[in-house]
Amino acid sequence: MRDTIKTRMREHGIEGRVSEALLAHVPPGIVGTYDHAELLPQRRDALEWWSGELARILAGDPEKGTGEPRRRAARR
C-alpha cells in the first residue's frame, strides 16, 4: 500500500519530500541531519487529495478506478 500511495502522489505532482515525510522516511545524509521541516500544510494538502482519490475509487468512479483492488502478480 505504501508503494501505491507514493506512486500516485508522484503522478499527481506532490513533492517527493512531502510524500517521504508522510511515509515517515528520514532523508539520508546531511539533509536528514539538518532539515527538520515538518511540512505540515503540504502534508495536509497531500492527504486531503489522497482521501478524495480513495473516495472516488471506493465509489467505483469509472474515470479514476473500478472500485476493485488491483491484484499483484504472485512472486516466485
Beta strands, then each sheet from edge to edge (+ up, - down):
end
